[in-house]
Amino acid sequence: MKLEEFVTKFAAEFDETPVTEFSPETNYKQLAEWSSLTALSIISMVDEEMEKRITGADIRNCSTIKELFELSTSNKASDV
C-alpha cells in the first residue's frame, strides 16, 4: 500500500471530518473527531488492509499519519 492510499483509508474512518483535513503530515490526535474509538478503528483498518498488527501504544507514539504508515510498513509492526 502506498502512503496516499493509506491516507485515504485513514480518512474513511472519520465520519464528520472533511477529507481535505487529511494529509501525510496531519497530526491525527489534534482532529476534533479523534477518540479512543477512532483509534480502535484505525488499528482494525491496518490489520485488515495491511495485514499488520499495531497497538494502542503505537498509535500514541506516532503523531502524524505518515509516521503511523511508516510504522505499519516497517518490521516493527507484527504480521498477522
Secondary structure, 3 states (H helix, E strand, C coil): CCHHHHHHHHHHCCCCCCHHHCCCCCEHHHCCCCCHHHHHHHHHHHHHHHCEECCHHHHHHCCEHHHHHHHHHCCCCEEC
